[in-house]
């Protein structure tokens, strides 16, 4: 089995910054794409950003220029640096990882979610 453990959420004022981390552990052969989703109250979960194992990134338009995703393949960890935060960024943030856990065995795994609240 594979576990994803997130950390780094919290309360921040508009314009502030937060850094989220998500570490994968368990039976891991390799990790393909990793990324972050978020879900605000009363809304559907939406994709925020992804990063491939080669470091190719993609971002939702709403966070471009403010959020940066990165990963440390040696640590099986993905990070999300969030700058210039806005109240509309308030949500539960979930990391995910597309993991190959054995020969020709591949599944998507999710973290437990971490709350990010942007408020004055």
C-alpha positions in Angstrom: 0.0 0.0 0.0 0.9 3.6 -0.5 0.3 6.5 1.9 0.4 10.2 1.1 0.8 12.5 4.1 0.3 16.2 3.7 1.4 19.1 5.9 1.7 22.9 5.8 -1.9 24.2 5.7 -3.2 26.9 8.0 -4.6 30.4 8.3 -3.0 33.2 6.4 -3.9 36.8 5.6 -4.6 37.9 2.0 -1.4 38.4 0.2 0.5 36.0 2.4 2.2 32.7 1.6 2.0 29.1 2.5 4.0 26.0 1.5 2.3 22.6 1.4 4.2 19.3 1.4 3.1 15.8 0.6 5.3 12.8 1.2 4.5 9.4 -0.3 5.6 6.2 1.4 5.0 2.5 1.2 5.4 0.1 -1.7 6.6 2.4 -4.4 8.3 1.3 -7.6 8.1 4.7 -9.2 5.9 7.8 -9.1 4.7 9.3 -12.3 2.6 12.4 -12.2 2.0 14.2 -8.9 -0.3 17.1 -8.2 -2.6 19.1 -6.1 -6.4 19.5 -6.2 -8.6 21.7 -4.0 -12.2 21.7 -2.9 -13.9 24.8 -1.5 -17.1 24.5 0.5 -20.1 23.8 -1.8 -17.9 23.4 -4.8 -16.5 20.5 -6.8 -12.9 19.4 -6.4 -10.7 21.2 -9.0 -7.3 20.6 -10.3 -4.7 23.2 -9.2 -1.4 22.0 -10.6 0.5 18.9 -11.7 4.1 17.9 -12.2 5.5 14.9 -14.1 8.4 12.8 -13.1 10.5 14.9 -15.5 9.5 18.1 -13.9 7.0 19.3 -16.5 4.3 21.4 -14.8 0.8 22.6 -15.5 -1.3 25.1 -13.6 -4.9 26.2 -13.5 -5.4 29.7 -14.8 -6.5 30.9 -11.4 -3.2 30.2 -9.8 -0.7 30.9 -12.6 2.1 33.2 -11.5 1.2 32.8 -7.8 1.6 29.0 -7.1 4.7 26.9 -7.8 4.8 23.1 -7.7 8.0 21.2 -7.3 9.0 17.7 -6.3 11.9 15.8 -4.8 12.0 12.4 -6.4 14.6 11.1 -3.9 12.2 11.8 -1.1 9.0 11.0 -3.0 7.7 14.4 -2.0 5.8 17.1 -3.8 5.5 20.7 -2.7 3.2 23.6 -3.4 4.5 27.1 -2.8 1.5 29.5 -2.7 2.2 33.2 -2.8 -0.1 36.2 -3.1 -2.9 34.2 -1.6 -6.5 35.4 -2.0 -9.7 34.6 -0.1 -10.9 32.5 -3.0 -7.9 30.2 -2.5 -9.6 29.0 0.7 -10.2 25.3 0.4 -9.1 21.8 1.4 -6.0 21.0 -0.6 -5.4 17.4 -1.6 -2.3 15.9 -3.1 -2.3 13.0 -5.4 0.2 10.7 -6.9 0.1 8.3 -9.8 2.2 5.4 -8.5 3.6 2.3 -10.1 3.8 0.0 -7.1 4.8 -3.2 -8.8 5.6 -4.5 -12.3 2.8 -3.2 -14.5 0.7 -2.2 -11.5 -0.3 1.4 -11.3 -2.9 3.3 -9.2 -3.7 6.9 -8.1 -3.5 7.7 -4.4 -4.7 10.7 -2.4 -3.7 12.5 0.7 -6.1 13.2 3.5 -6.4 16.9 2.7 -5.1 20.0 4.5 -7.1 23.1 5.1 -5.9 26.4 3.7 -7.8 29.5 4.9 -7.1 32.9 3.5 -8.8 35.6 5.7 -8.0 38.8 7.4 
